[in-house]
Amino acid sequence: MTDDDAVARHYTKGDLAQRIMEAVHAVVPDMAHVTPRDLAPVDEFHIGGVKATETFTAKLGLRPGMTVLDVGSGIGGTARFVADAHDCLVTGIDLTPEFCAVATMLSAATGLSDVTEFHDGSAMTMPFHDGQFDAAMTLHVAMNIEDKAGLYREVARVLKPGAVFGIYDVMAGPEGGDLDFPVPWSATPATSYLATPDAMHALLADAGFTIEQEDDRRDFAIAFFDGLKKTAADGPPPLGLHLLMGADFKQKVGNMVANIAAGRCAPREMICRKT
Ligand SMILES: C[S@@+](CC[C@H](N)C(=O)[O-])C[C@H]1O[C@@H](n2cnc3c(N)ncnc32)[C@H](O)[C@@H]1O
């Protein structure tokens, strides 16, 4: 099995559309007016959820009408947030066909089909023109990709000169060492590839990016999970990331928190510009 197959299989649930819509029905009083905020508990599949998205996208200098690429767009929460809050046109691409189908469905449910679109495909060979986009972002994706040099070259190819590229990923932590598995992005070490921030600097420079801002999100992540622990004492709410992570979600999140606390991995943002 290729890495792409293994990664898509890891994320595929089979009945995600139905389970999400059932949960949405349970929590949203008026199905004719579902908002991106209503979906935020389930469709922002990265540490810190929509709070992290807000902080991260505020650093990108997005302007109304910009074309933005979301690399590894999942079920589309970040794409819808950027389309809605920043008034941009967002194109997502994701390896997991089920996620793309759910992303398209949720954009229709929130009335954002005209400003978001989702392509089922690999970030390594994207079906987009050279210099097509004004901006790109990627949240919690490169952990699944071994050939990061190829990934960042491909992102640079589809960006206009001077375009911003925001990365929010889990990177190797200062203490190093083997991660506890499973984690949300992989059940085993076979499809988990974390780069150190120093390695990222070199990879991004080689791909033609200058890093303009870098933020360690470790403390934010720890505080976020502490808050989650307090509110989750009664079990998960109907609409939550457990729908994306599956039955072992508690173990996956618990391992990730332990990995971050021990410095084996660390969430980090890098805001880059294509030179
Ligand atoms: C943890 S989820 C994050 C999804 C989304 N960025 C978010 O924050 O909600 C990781 C996503 O990366 C996608 N992915 C992993 N490897 C990929 C690749 N080579 N090309 C495109 N998408 C990929 C997976 O299918 C999955 O949807």
The ligand as an SDF file (V2000), in Angstrom:
LIG
                    3D

 27 29  0  0  0  0  0  0  0  0999 V2000
   -5.6050   16.3940   10.4270 C   0  0  0  0  0  0  0  0  0  0  0  0
   -6.4380   16.6150    8.8980 S   0  0  0  0  0  0  0  0  0  0  0  0
   -6.4740   18.4000    8.7480 C   0  0  0  0  0  0  0  0  0  0  0  0
   -7.5510   18.8650    7.8200 C   0  0  0  0  0  0  0  0  0  0  0  0
   -7.7240   20.3740    7.7030 C   0  0  0  0  0  0  0  0  0  0  0  0
   -6.5240   21.0240    7.2480 N   0  0  0  0  0  0  0  0  0  0  0  0
   -8.1690   20.9770    8.9990 C   0  0  0  0  0  0  0  0  0  0  0  0
   -7.3460   21.5940    9.6810 O   0  0  0  0  0  0  0  0  0  0  0  0
   -9.3450   20.8290    9.3620 O   0  0  0  0  0  0  0  0  0  0  0  0
   -5.1720   16.1720    7.7320 C   0  0  0  0  0  0  0  0  0  0  0  0
   -5.6570   16.1840    6.3000 C   0  0  0  0  0  0  0  0  0  0  0  0
   -4.5450   16.1330    5.4060 O   0  0  0  0  0  0  0  0  0  0  0  0
   -4.9350   15.3780    4.2810 C   0  0  0  0  0  0  0  0  0  0  0  0
   -3.7120   14.9260    3.5930 N   0  0  0  0  0  0  0  0  0  0  0  0
   -2.7170   14.1680    4.0870 C   0  0  0  0  0  0  0  0  0  0  0  0
   -1.7870   13.9550    3.1340 N   0  0  0  0  0  0  0  0  0  0  0  0
   -2.1850   14.6230    2.0290 C   0  0  0  0  0  0  0  0  0  0  0  0
   -1.6700   14.7880    0.7170 C   0  0  0  0  0  0  0  0  0  0  0  0
   -0.5320   14.1960    0.3350 N   0  0  0  0  0  0  0  0  0  0  0  0
   -2.3640   15.5340   -0.1650 N   0  0  0  0  0  0  0  0  0  0  0  0
   -3.5420   16.1200    0.1890 C   0  0  0  0  0  0  0  0  0  0  0  0
   -4.0920   15.9910    1.4160 N   0  0  0  0  0  0  0  0  0  0  0  0
   -3.4190   15.2550    2.3280 C   0  0  0  0  0  0  0  0  0  0  0  0
   -5.7590   14.2600    4.8720 C   0  0  0  0  0  0  0  0  0  0  0  0
   -6.5660   13.6280    3.9210 O   0  0  0  0  0  0  0  0  0  0  0  0
   -6.5480   15.0020    5.9500 C   0  0  0  0  0  0  0  0  0  0  0  0
   -7.7540   15.4960    5.4380 O   0  0  0  0  0  0  0  0  0  0  0  0
  1  2  1  0
  2  3  1  0
  2 10  1  0
  3  4  1  0
  4  5  1  0
  5  6  1  0
  5  7  1  0
  7  8  2  0
  7  9  1  0
 10 11  1  0
 11 12  1  0
 11 26  1  0
 12 13  1  0
 13 14  1  0
 13 24  1  0
 14 15  1  0
 14 23  1  0
 15 16  2  0
 16 17  1  0
 17 18  1  0
 17 23  2  0
 18 19  1  0
 18 20  2  0
 20 21  1  0
 21 22  2  0
 22 23  1  0
 24 25  1  0
 24 26  1  0
 26 27  1  0
M  CHG  2   2   1   9  -1
M  END
$$$$
